[in-house]
Amino acid sequence: MKVAVVGSGYVGLVTGACFAETG
């Protein structure tokens, strides 16, 4: 369970960073 939560959180951070880069 914890692994899934951490994984989804990591994906969210990466996606957010990508959107921030593209503006």
ABEGO torsion letter per residue (X at the ends): XAAAAAAAAAAAAAAAAAAAAAX
